[in-house]
């Protein structure tokens, strides 16, 4: 068995990272949307809103544990975009990460639909809908509350994702206080939990384009039809665009309020001094050539 597994080993680093992102998001959606399916199809007899929050929080936690050593466990295109803007992740990898994050979410949604197929059929009477009293498309993707305006939904997603990035960047900022290595995924999960508890009622706190679009694409293909894109006044694009805006906003706020003000470490100061001396030598060499 070990020899067979060795033959399956992939050495390309980018492929390994993409596979890790796919698996991490798969775990996130499997537990998150699985908890929504259980609460919805049982009509809250087997769980409540807090169950859903815990499902997504623990899904994020274990998704990070599964992928962090290979890809850094972004699990969210908005996070990947922010890290690219900060110069901490290569731009060339961005489309690959996003694609495999969406694939992971799509596959997880398909798994949940398969696992809860009988329950969904019993709950809906065989009619798959995106709206109405027996709507089940919301098991997989987010939809706005009836009272929520389009602008209100955009603001909700921008604020929520900005808050998420503030937490993620703070937890990863070694200069702001180091954490035990295994504690970071748990605290990111806790951040997702508190976001769900405090910001989930408007439109389901997607905060993640892959988390919403992958399952939405699945429901479109699997029988819910085009209504998954029409419902909520064409809501589908908001959980894609607004989280990216919110992530960049949260990143900017953390940088301006905290991270750029950290004093340089000894190594950074030494590197800066070496760079300064190198520039000084180049300038003196140039002046010597000019004087000759």
N, C-alpha and C positions, 0 to 999 in steps of 0.2 A: 504493500500500500504506500509506503514511504517513497519507494522508487517511482511509482506512478505519479504521486503528487509532485515530485521533483521535476518530472517531465512537463508538468503543467505550469511550472514557475515562469512568470513573466518578468523580464529584466528591465524593460523600458519603464523609466521612472514616471513619465507622464501617464502612461496606461495604468500603472499601479495606483497613482493618485486618483485618477478618474474612477477606477473601480471602487476605491475606498470611499469616495464621495457618494457614489451610487448606493453602496451598502449602508452608509451612515444615514442617508436620507430615507432609504427603505425602512430601516428600523424606526426612525422617527415617525413616519406616516403609518407604518403597521400598528404601532401602539396608539398613536394619536387618533387616527381615523377609526381604528378598531374600537376604541373607547366610545367614540361618537356613535358608531353602529350599535353597540350594545345598549347605550342609553336610549337611542331613538327607537329601535325596533322593540324594545321591552316597555316602551312608553314610561320610562323612568322607574321601572320596577327593579331593574338591575343596575342602578347607578344614577347619578345626578350630574349637575353642571360641574361640580368639583371633581367628579370622576374623570371628566374630559380634560380638565386642567392638569390633573395628575398624569393622565395618559400621555399628553404631549410633553410635559415636563420630564417625565422619566424616559420617554422616547428620545428626546434630545440628549439626555444624559448618556444613555447607552449607545446612541448613534455616535456621540463624540468619542466614547471609549473605543468603539470599533474602528474608527478611522483616523484618530488624531496623530498616531505615530507615523502614518503614511502621507496623508494629505493636509494635515493641520485641522481637519474637521471643520470646514466652513459650513457645510450643510445648507447653505443659503446663498443664492446669487447676489443678494444685497450685501452680505458680508464679504464675499469675494471681490465685488466691485470696490468696496471701501478699502480693502487691503491693497488693491491695485492702485488706487488713488494715493494711498500713503507710501507707495513704493515698496511694500512688503510682500508683494506677490506679482509675478510677471504678467503683463497684460496679454501676452500671447496665449497664456493658459486659461484666460477668462472664459472664452466661448466653450472650451472643452469641459471645464468645471460645471458651467451652467447647464450644458446639454446632459451630462450624466447625473446631475442633481435632479433634473426634470424626469429623466428616465427612472431613477430610483423611486421618485414619488409616484410615477405612473404604475410601475410594477407593484408597489405596495398597495395602491388603491385597488388594483386588480386582485390582489391576494385577499384583501378585506372583503371585496364583493363576492369572491368565491366562497370564503369562509361563512359569510352571512347571507348567502344566496337564499336559502329557505326562509330565514327570518325576514329578509326584505320583501320577498314575495308574499309572505303571510301578512305583513304589516300593510303593504300597499294594495293587496288584492291583485297583484300582477301588473299594476299600472305604474310605471316609473315616471315620476314627475319632479320638476324643480321647484314648484310652488304648490301651495295648498296644504290641507291638514295632514295628508299622508305623503308629503314631499320627502324624498330620500336623497336627492342630489346633495343636500347639505351635510350628509355623512362624509362626503369626500372633499368638497370645496366650500369656501365661505360665501355667504350671501348677506346683503344688508338687511337690517331690521326695517319693518314697514315705515317707521317714522324717520328713517335716516335719509337725508338728502345726499346727492352725489358729492357735493362739496364737503359735507360733514364726514362722509366716508373717507375722502382723500385726506382730510385733516386727521382723522382717527388713525389711519395707517401711517402717516408721516410721523405723528407724535409717538405712536407705539414702537415703530422701528427705530426711531431716534433713541428712545429709552433703552431698547434692546442693545443697540451698539454702544451706548454709554456704559452699560453694565459689562458687555463683552470686553471692551477695550480696557476698562478699569481692572477687570480680573486678569487680563493678560499683561498689564503694565508692571514689569518687575521693579521699576524705579519707584513705584507707588506702594510697594509692599509685596513681598514674595509670599506665595501660597504653596502648601504641599502639592506635589504634582498631581496626585489623584483627586484633589479636592476641586480643582477648576471645573471639570465636567459637571460635578454635582451642583456647584453654585450657578453655572449657566442654566442648568435645569431649573434651579430655584428662581432664577430671573424670569424664565418663561412661565413658571407657575404664577408668580406675582403679577406678571403682565396679563395673564388670563383672568386672574381674579379681579384685577382692577380695570382692565380695558377690553374685556371680551364681549360685552353685551351688544355693542353697536353693530359689529359685522364679523365677529368670530376671530379676531386678532390673527389674521394670516401672517403678516409681518415677513413673508417669505414667498417670493414669486414662484419658486419651484414647488413648494408645498401646496400652492393653490392651483397653478396651471397644469401640472402633471395629472393630478386626480380629475381636474375638470375636463381635460382632454380624454381621459379614460371614460368618464360618464357620457361624453358626447358620442364616443364610439360604441359604448356598451348598451345603449338603449334609451338613455335619457334624452338624447337628441339635441337639437339646436337650442332648445330652451335654456340649457345651462349657460349659453352665452347671451341670451336675451333677458333672462331674469334680472330683476333689480335695475331695470332701465339700462341694460348693457353694462352691468357692473364688472364683468370679467377682467377688464384691463386695469382697474384700480388696484387690486392686490399684486399687480405686476409692476406698475410704474411708481405708485406712492411709496412702497417700501424701499425702493432704490433711492428716492429723494430723501426719505427719512433717515436711511442709513448714512448717507453723505452728510446730512445735517447733524446727526448725532456724533459722527466722526469729527466734524469741524468743531463742534462745541467742546468735545473732550480735549481735542488738541489745543484749542485756544485757552481753555479754562484750567487745564492741568498739565498735559504732557510736555508742551513746549517750554514750560518753566522749570522743568527738572534740571538741576545742575549736572554738568557732564561728569561721567565716570572717569576714573583715572585713565583707562584705556582710550576713551574718546578724547580726553584732553591731550594725551600723548600723541594720538594720531593727528589731531589738529595741529599740534606743535610741529610734527614732522612735515605736514603739508605746508605749513607756513615757511619752514626752513628750506624746503624744496623750491617753493616759489621765489624765495629770496635769492637762492643760488642761481636760478634761471634768470632772474632780473639782473644780477651782477654780471653773469656771463654775457648777456645781451648788451649791457652797457660797455663791457670791455671790447666786444666786437665793433660796436659803433665808434668808440674812441680810436680804435686802430684804423 
